[in-house]
Amino acid sequence: MKTVPKMAKRISFEEAKRISFEEAKSATPRKECKEEIKCSICLNTYKKPKCLPCLHTFCLECLQQFGKDNIPGAEMNCPMCRKAFTIPAGGFEEFPTNFYIGQLLELAGLKLDDKSEMCSCEMCKNVSPQEDIFYCIECKQKCCKTSVL
């Protein structure tokens, strides 16, 4: 017996966009990125991820502890691949921050460090943590929760 395929349901363009957005939101790689956001020295979530010239990333504090017996300008080996690198003149803080890891931390709902940046509402001038400030696309201003309501 031959089965007749079901007809596709017609939906509006707006509905299609909403469905696509919901699917994209649910596909956020929260679980998949857990290993990517852990420092291989302390085995915890990165805090201030710094990238070495070999492109391996470690917490700033872990690098400082790892190289505590070395001075700026000294040569060390990467803890992962053992490739030699030179400690910058200003110390490990001068290594570039790994912003890719920072984005993964944000996707996972975590922060780069314990300090939350503050931002002011352009409507009521109150200062709030940055995550409590929204950008209104209609008035093109930064608004806090109080001003939005």
N, C-alpha and C positions, 0 to 999 in steps of 0.2 A: 504494500500500500504506500503510495506516494504521499509525503507530508508537504503541506503548503507552508512556505516560510512566512513568519509573522511580518506584518508591515511595520516599518519603523515609525515611532511616534514623532510627530512634528512638534518641534519646540522653537521658541523664539530665540533670536540671537542673544538677548540678555540672559535667558535661561541657560543657554549653552555656555556663555562666559561664566556664569555663577557655578555651574557644574564643573567646568574646567578648573576654576579657582579652588573649589572644595576638594577636588581630586589632587590638585597640586599641594594644597595644605596638608592633606592626609599623607602625602608621599614624602613629607619632610623627613630627611634622613636622621632623625633623632637617635634611633637605636644603632643605625649603621655607622654613625660617626663617633660613637663612644670611644673606640680604640684610637681614633685619629686625634682626639683631644686630650689624651693622657701623655704626660711626660714620661719618657723611658728611664729617667733617673729616679724620680720620686714615686712614679706610678700613680700619681694623682692628676686631677684636671689641671691643665696649664694655668699658671699665674704669670702674667707678663711674658708670653712666649717670644723668645729671641732665636733668630735664625743664624746658624753658622755659615761660613762660606761654602761648605759642602752641602748645604740646604737642609741639614738635620736641625730640628727645633727642640729647645729645652726651656724650662722655666728660668727666668733671670736668676732667681735665688739658687736654683740647682747649679747653674753654671758658676756662680760666684763661689759656692761651696766646693764644687769640683776643682776649681782653679785657685783656691784660697792660698796655696803656697807659691803661686806665680805672680809676677808683677806685670803691669802693662808693657807690651813689647816682647814679652816672652812667648815662646812657641809651645803649643800644646797639641794634643791629639783629640779629635772628636771622640766622645765616649761610644758612639755607635760604629762608625766606619774606620776610625783610627787615622783619618786624614789629618795632616798637620795644618794648624792655623795659628795666626799671631793674635794675641790679645790686644785690642785697640788701646791707644794712648789713654783714653778716658775710661777704660775698664769694659766689662761685659755689657754695661748699659748702652754702649755705642753700637752694638750689633743691631741690625734692623729687626723691628718687631714683625712677627709673622702675622700679617693681617688676614691671610687665608684661615689660619687657625682661629683667629679672632672671630671671623664670620661663622665658623663651625660652632664655636662656643655660643654665639648669639642664637644660632639655629637650635641648639640644644637647650636654650633658655638659661645659659650661664653667662657670667661676665668675665672680662679679661683680668680684672683685679677686684679687690674688695672695695675700692673707692668708687662711688657712683657720681658721675659728673652732674653738676647742677646746671639748670637752664631756666631762663626767666620767660614768663608768659608775656606776650606782647599786648595782650588785652587788659589784664588786671595788674601786671607787673610783679606778681608773686613769683618767688624762686622755688622751683621744685626739682626733684631728681629728673634727669633727662628722660627716663622711661615713662614718666607721668606727663610728658609734654607731647602734644599732637600738632601736626601741621594741617591747617585748614586750607584746602585747595580752592575754596571759594573766595575767602578774604586774604589768602596768601600770608597768613600770620601763624606764629607758634602760639598754641593755646593750651592752658592747663585744663584738667577735668572740671574744675569749678566753672571756668568760663564757658566751656562747651555746653554744660548743662544749663 
